[in-house]
Amino acid sequence: MNDGLTEEQVQLRATVRELAEAEIAPVAEELDREHRFPYEIVRRLGDLGFMGMTVPERLGGAGLDTLSYAIAVEELARVDSAVAVTVAAHTSLGTTPIVLFGTEAQKGRWVPDLASGRRLAAFGLTEPEAGTDAGATRTRAVADGAGGWVLSGSKMFITNAGTDITACCTVTAVTGPGEISNFIVPADAPGYHPGPPLRKIGWHASDTRPLALDDIRLGEDAQLGPPGAGLRQFLAVLDGGRISVGAMGLGLAQGAFELALRHARERRQFGRPIAAFQAVQFQLAEIATEIEAARCLLYKAARLKDSGRPFTKVAAMAKLVTGRLAQTVAERALHIHGGYGWMEESPIARLYRDAKILDIGEGTVEAQKMVIAREIGATGSE
């Protein structure tokens, strides 16, 4: 499975796969069952440079391209989506805004620790009444008259917002009529109050919480870019983030397929492995084909981004396709497992639970279709 990759990218895939199978797979079920955040794994990934993959080397990162990053996320999600989303949210949503839009002082203050994995970053966009509809944002930042700001509001479904090593959260807030701006909010700021972990169907080992922001006083150095740049900034961040979430969907599908294939070879019925039955063979053949097609689309999006060409449309397509793929493959793989797949002791049960969120997080199916329709000129606008 070369897929036109460079020798370095092939080696990266092998390295991440070996790490995932040796150090993540053995504890994934336990972390999921105990709803326990994988601090030891995050530390290990940080030591190996995987928490700052796309961060420039001058800021302490690995300086990898988007395709290499997608490959790494894919391999993590192949084994455990909770670890994969911790890395993806920290990298694509938490660290990237500072790298792209921060001043040199902001980058110097935050990025080296984030790239090392010693600390984590979050991105506070979604609210109880606003998500896809960013115009409904209620969080406010009011100028204090001395160059600073007072930030108040609440956010919902924020990944990495309340771990013991969370450093900051980039928060979107209204700063004027029709004006949204972004702010880097330290996690130790008075008034930064993460709520209790949310009870989720899947991703049990990831940190997902509501976040209350109670009259947080910020200096002028907390604002990310000029006033009113928030919408443009987070749309750019979400474009890139769709590639990492697409990689999660692809990785989960690959992992579910491999579990199903292994079970089909080992499980015997009527005196032979169930893989000998054409009904099972055809299911596995269809799954393998769909995964390869989705991989081509996802890698195309990553390559477009790396080459500096427009990638919004293809990234949305990849996210749309892989989110659906993760669910259909997990469901079919569980079916091939039969009753064993319905048991929590089976890894496929965890993958099955983890799959649905990939149709929702980082933009719903409907949001992706809106983006695609706009990009292909199918909105009826002149």
C-alpha positions as CSV (number, residue, x, y, z in Angstrom):
1,M,0.0,0.0,0.0
2,N,2.3,2.8,-1.3
3,D,-0.4,5.2,-2.7
4,G,2.4,7.3,-4.4
5,L,4.0,8.1,-1.1
6,T,7.5,9.2,-0.6
7,E,10.0,6.8,1.2
8,E,9.7,9.1,4.2
9,Q,5.9,8.9,4.3
10,V,6.0,5.1,3.9
11,Q,8.4,4.9,6.9
12,L,6.3,7.3,8.9
13,R,3.2,5.0,8.3
14,A,5.2,2.0,9.5
15,T,6.5,3.8,12.6
16,V,3.1,5.1,13.7
17,R,1.5,1.7,13.0
18,E,4.1,-0.1,15.0
19,L,3.7,2.4,17.9
20,A,-0.1,2.1,17.8
21,E,-0.2,-1.6,17.8
22,A,2.5,-2.0,20.5
23,E,1.6,0.8,22.9
24,I,-2.0,1.9,22.2
25,A,-3.9,-1.2,21.2
26,P,-3.1,-3.1,24.4
27,V,-4.7,-0.4,26.6
28,A,-7.4,1.0,24.3
29,E,-10.2,-1.1,25.7
30,E,-9.2,-0.3,29.3
31,L,-9.0,3.5,28.6
32,D,-12.4,3.3,26.9
33,R,-14.0,1.3,29.7
34,E,-12.7,3.6,32.4
35,H,-13.3,6.8,30.5
36,R,-9.6,7.6,31.3
37,F,-7.6,10.3,29.4
38,P,-4.5,8.8,27.9
39,Y,-1.9,11.0,29.5
40,E,0.9,8.5,29.2
41,I,0.2,8.0,25.5
42,V,0.1,11.7,24.8
43,R,3.5,12.1,26.6
44,R,4.9,9.3,24.5
45,L,3.6,10.8,21.3
46,G,5.0,14.1,22.3
47,D,8.5,12.6,22.9
48,L,8.4,11.1,19.4
49,G,7.4,14.4,17.8
50,F,3.8,13.5,16.9
51,M,2.1,16.3,18.8
52,G,3.6,19.0,16.7
53,M,3.8,17.3,13.3
54,T,2.7,20.3,11.1
55,V,4.4,22.9,13.3
56,P,7.5,24.5,11.7
57,E,10.8,23.2,13.0
58,R,11.8,26.7,14.2
59,L,8.9,26.6,16.6
60,G,9.8,23.1,17.9
61,G,7.7,21.0,15.6
62,A,8.4,18.3,13.1
63,G,7.7,20.5,10.0
64,L,5.8,17.7,8.2
65,D,3.4,18.3,5.3
66,T,-0.3,17.7,5.5
67,L,-0.3,14.3,3.8
68,S,2.2,13.0,6.3
69,Y,0.1,14.3,9.2
70,A,-3.0,12.7,7.7
71,I,-1.2,9.4,7.4
72,A,-0.2,9.5,11.1
73,V,-3.8,10.4,12.2
74,E,-5.1,7.6,10.0
75,E,-2.8,5.1,11.6
76,L,-3.8,6.2,15.1
77,A,-7.5,6.0,14.3
78,R,-7.0,2.5,12.9
79,V,-6.4,1.4,16.5
80,D,-8.1,4.0,18.7
81,S,-10.1,7.1,17.7
82,A,-10.0,8.7,21.2
83,V,-6.2,9.0,20.9
84,A,-6.5,10.1,17.3
85,V,-9.0,12.9,18.1
86,T,-6.8,14.1,21.0
87,V,-3.9,14.6,18.6
88,A,-6.0,15.9,15.7
89,A,-7.9,18.5,17.8
90,H,-4.7,19.6,19.5
91,T,-2.9,20.0,16.2
92,S,-5.5,21.1,13.7
93,L,-7.7,23.2,15.9
94,G,-5.7,24.1,19.0
95,T,-2.2,24.8,17.7
96,T,-2.7,25.7,14.1
97,P,-4.6,29.0,14.7
98,I,-1.6,30.3,16.7
99,V,0.9,29.1,14.1
100,L,-1.1,30.7,11.2
101,F,-2.3,33.9,12.7
102,G,-0.3,34.6,15.8
103,T,2.4,37.2,16.3
104,E,5.9,36.1,16.8
105,A,5.5,36.8,20.5
106,Q,2.3,34.7,20.7
107,K,4.0,31.9,18.8
108,G,7.1,32.0,21.0
109,R,4.9,31.9,24.2
110,W,2.6,29.0,23.3
111,V,3.8,26.9,20.3
112,P,7.0,25.2,21.6
113,D,5.2,23.7,24.6
114,L,2.3,22.7,22.4
115,A,4.5,21.1,19.7
116,S,6.3,19.1,22.3
117,G,3.1,17.6,23.7
118,R,4.0,18.9,27.2
119,R,0.8,21.0,27.0
120,L,-2.4,20.7,25.0
121,A,-4.5,23.3,23.1
122,A,-8.2,23.5,22.5
123,F,-10.4,25.5,20.1
124,G,-13.6,27.1,21.5
125,L,-16.1,27.6,18.6
126,T,-19.2,25.6,19.3
127,E,-21.8,27.0,21.8
128,P,-25.1,25.7,23.2
129,E,-26.9,27.8,20.6
130,A,-24.3,28.1,17.9
131,G,-22.1,25.7,16.0
132,T,-22.5,25.6,12.2
133,D,-24.4,28.9,12.6
134,A,-21.3,30.9,13.8
135,G,-23.4,34.1,13.4
136,A,-25.4,33.0,16.5
137,T,-22.3,33.2,18.7
138,R,-23.1,34.7,22.1
139,T,-19.7,34.8,23.7
140,R,-18.6,38.5,24.0
141,A,-15.3,40.3,24.3
142,V,-15.7,43.9,25.5
143,A,-12.8,46.3,25.4
144,D,-11.8,47.4,28.9
145,G,-10.6,50.9,27.8
146,A,-6.9,50.0,28.6
147,G,-6.1,48.0,25.5
148,G,-7.4,44.7,27.0
149,W,-10.6,42.8,26.9
150,V,-13.2,41.2,29.2
151,L,-14.4,37.9,27.8
152,S,-17.7,36.2,28.9
153,G,-19.7,33.3,27.5
154,S,-20.0,29.6,27.2
155,K,-18.8,26.9,24.8
156,M,-19.9,23.3,24.3
157,F,-18.3,20.0,23.1
158,I,-14.7,21.4,23.4
159,T,-12.0,18.8,23.0
160,N,-8.9,19.0,25.3
161,A,-10.4,21.9,27.2
162,G,-10.0,20.5,30.7
163,T,-7.1,18.1,31.0
164,D,-4.4,18.5,33.6
165,I,-2.0,19.6,30.8
166,T,-4.3,22.0,28.9
167,A,-2.4,25.2,28.2
168,C,-4.9,27.4,26.3
169,C,-8.1,27.6,24.3
170,T,-8.5,29.7,21.2
171,V,-12.0,31.3,21.7
172,T,-14.3,32.9,19.2
173,A,-16.2,36.0,20.5
174,V,-18.2,38.8,19.2
175,T,-16.3,42.1,19.5
176,G,-18.7,44.4,17.7
177,P,-21.8,44.4,15.4
178,G,-21.3,41.5,13.0
179,E,-17.7,41.2,14.1
180,I,-16.1,38.0,15.4
181,S,-12.6,37.9,16.7
182,N,-10.4,35.2,18.2
183,F,-8.6,35.2,21.5
184,I,-6.0,32.9,23.1
185,V,-7.3,32.2,26.6
186,P,-4.9,30.7,29.1
187,A,-6.4,27.7,30.9
188,D,-5.2,29.1,34.2
189,A,-6.9,32.5,33.7
190,P,-9.3,33.4,36.5
191,G,-12.8,32.7,35.1
192,Y,-11.8,29.8,32.9
193,H,-14.1,27.0,34.1
194,P,-14.2,23.7,32.3
195,G,-17.3,21.7,33.1
196,P,-17.4,18.0,34.0
197,P,-16.6,15.6,31.2
198,L,-19.5,14.9,29.0
199,R,-21.0,11.4,28.8
200,K,-20.6,10.3,25.2
201,I,-21.5,7.3,23.1
202,G,-17.9,6.9,22.0
203,W,-14.5,8.5,22.2
204,H,-14.6,7.7,25.9
205,A,-10.9,8.3,26.5
206,S,-10.9,11.8,25.0
207,D,-11.6,15.0,26.9
208,T,-14.8,16.7,25.9
209,R,-16.5,19.3,28.1
210,P,-18.6,22.4,28.2
211,L,-16.5,25.5,29.0
212,A,-17.7,28.5,31.0
213,L,-15.9,31.9,30.5
214,D,-16.7,34.2,33.4
215,D,-15.5,37.7,32.9
216,I,-12.0,36.7,31.9
217,R,-9.6,39.6,31.7
218,L,-7.2,39.5,28.8
219,G,-4.4,41.7,27.7
220,E,-4.2,43.1,24.2
221,D,-1.6,40.4,23.5
222,A,-4.4,37.8,23.8
223,Q,-6.1,38.8,20.6
224,L,-5.3,36.6,17.6
225,G,-5.0,38.8,14.6
226,P,-6.9,42.0,14.0
227,P,-10.5,42.6,15.2
228,G,-13.1,41.1,13.0
229,A,-10.7,38.5,11.5
230,G,-12.2,35.6,13.5
231,L,-14.6,34.3,10.9
232,R,-11.9,34.2,8.2
233,Q,-9.5,32.6,10.6
234,F,-11.7,29.8,11.8
235,L,-13.0,28.9,8.3
236,A,-9.4,28.5,7.2
237,V,-8.7,26.3,10.3
238,L,-11.8,24.2,9.7
239,D,-10.8,23.6,6.1
240,G,-7.6,22.0,7.2
241,G,-9.3,20.3,10.1
242,R,-11.6,18.4,7.7
243,I,-8.6,16.6,6.3
244,S,-7.6,15.3,9.8
245,V,-11.1,14.3,10.6
246,G,-11.3,12.6,7.2
247,A,-8.1,10.7,8.1
248,M,-9.8,9.6,11.3
249,G,-12.8,8.2,9.3
250,L,-10.5,6.5,6.9
251,G,-8.4,5.0,9.7
252,L,-11.4,3.7,11.6
253,A,-12.7,2.1,8.4
254,Q,-9.4,0.4,7.8
255,G,-9.2,-0.9,11.3
256,A,-12.7,-2.2,11.2
257,F,-12.0,-3.9,7.9
258,E,-8.9,-5.6,9.2
259,L,-10.7,-6.9,12.3
260,A,-13.5,-8.3,10.1
261,L,-11.0,-9.9,7.7
262,R,-9.1,-11.6,10.5
263,H,-12.3,-12.8,12.1
264,A,-13.6,-14.2,8.8
265,R,-10.4,-16.2,8.4
266,E,-10.5,-17.6,11.9
267,R,-14.2,-18.1,12.6
268,R,-15.4,-21.5,11.3
269,Q,-19.0,-22.5,10.5
270,F,-20.1,-25.7,8.7
271,G,-16.6,-27.0,8.8
272,R,-14.8,-24.1,7.1
273,P,-13.8,-20.5,7.7
274,I,-16.6,-18.0,7.0
275,A,-14.3,-16.3,4.6
276,A,-14.9,-19.2,2.3
277,F,-18.5,-18.2,1.9
278,Q,-19.1,-15.9,-1.1
279,A,-21.5,-13.7,0.9
280,V,-18.7,-12.8,3.3
281,Q,-16.2,-12.5,0.5
282,F,-18.3,-10.0,-1.4
283,Q,-18.8,-7.8,1.7
284,L,-15.0,-7.7,2.3
285,A,-14.3,-7.0,-1.4
286,E,-16.8,-4.1,-1.4
287,I,-15.3,-2.7,1.8
288,A,-11.7,-2.9,0.5
289,T,-12.7,-1.1,-2.7
290,E,-14.6,1.7,-0.9
291,I,-11.6,2.3,1.5
292,E,-9.2,2.6,-1.4
293,A,-11.5,5.1,-3.2
294,A,-11.8,7.2,0.0
295,R,-8.1,7.1,0.5
296,C,-7.5,8.5,-3.0
297,L,-9.9,11.4,-2.3
298,L,-8.5,12.2,1.2
299,Y,-4.9,12.1,-0.1
300,K,-5.8,14.4,-3.0
301,A,-7.2,16.9,-0.5
302,A,-3.9,16.8,1.5
303,R,-1.8,17.1,-1.6
304,L,-3.8,20.1,-2.9
305,K,-3.2,21.8,0.5
306,D,0.5,21.0,0.5
307,S,0.9,22.4,-3.1
308,G,-0.9,25.7,-2.1
309,R,-3.8,25.0,-4.4
310,P,-7.5,25.4,-3.4
311,F,-8.6,22.4,-1.4
312,T,-11.8,23.5,0.3
313,K,-14.1,21.5,-1.9
314,V,-12.1,18.3,-1.9
315,A,-11.5,18.4,1.8
316,A,-15.3,18.7,2.4
317,M,-15.9,15.8,0.0
318,A,-13.3,13.7,1.8
319,K,-14.8,14.4,5.1
320,L,-18.3,13.7,3.8
321,V,-17.2,10.4,2.3
322,T,-15.0,9.1,5.1
323,G,-17.5,9.9,7.8
324,R,-20.1,7.8,6.1
325,L,-17.5,5.1,5.3
326,A,-16.5,4.8,8.9
327,Q,-20.1,4.0,9.9
328,T,-20.9,1.6,7.1
329,V,-17.7,-0.3,7.4
330,A,-18.0,-0.6,11.2
331,E,-21.5,-1.8,10.9
332,R,-20.7,-4.4,8.3
333,A,-17.6,-5.5,10.2
334,L,-19.6,-5.9,13.3
335,H,-22.2,-8.0,11.3
336,I,-19.4,-10.3,10.1
337,H,-18.3,-10.8,13.7
338,G,-21.9,-11.9,14.5
339,G,-22.6,-12.2,18.3
340,Y,-19.0,-11.7,19.2
341,G,-19.1,-8.2,17.7
342,W,-21.9,-7.3,20.0
343,M,-19.7,-7.9,23.0
344,E,-17.7,-5.0,24.5
345,E,-14.7,-7.3,24.8
346,S,-14.4,-7.1,21.0
347,P,-12.5,-4.1,19.6
348,I,-15.1,-3.8,16.8
349,A,-17.8,-2.8,19.4
350,R,-15.7,0.2,20.3
351,L,-15.1,1.2,16.7
352,Y,-18.8,0.8,16.0
353,R,-19.6,3.3,18.8
354,D,-16.9,5.7,17.8
355,A,-17.9,5.9,14.1
356,K,-21.1,8.0,14.2
357,I,-19.5,11.2,15.6
358,L,-17.4,11.4,12.4
359,D,-20.6,12.5,10.6
360,I,-21.2,15.3,13.1
361,G,-17.9,16.7,14.5
362,E,-16.0,19.3,12.5
363,G,-19.1,20.1,10.5
364,T,-22.1,17.9,9.9
365,V,-23.0,16.0,6.7
366,E,-25.3,18.9,5.9
367,A,-22.5,21.5,6.4
368,Q,-20.2,19.6,4.1
369,K,-22.8,19.5,1.4
370,M,-23.3,23.2,1.8
371,V,-19.6,23.8,1.3
372,I,-19.5,21.5,-1.7
373,A,-22.6,23.0,-3.3
374,R,-21.0,26.5,-2.9
375,E,-17.7,25.4,-4.4
376,I,-19.3,23.7,-7.4
377,G,-21.6,26.7,-8.0
378,A,-24.8,24.9,-7.2
379,T,-26.3,27.5,-4.8
380,G,-28.3,29.5,-7.4
381,S,-26.2,32.6,-6.7
382,E,-24.9,34.7,-9.6
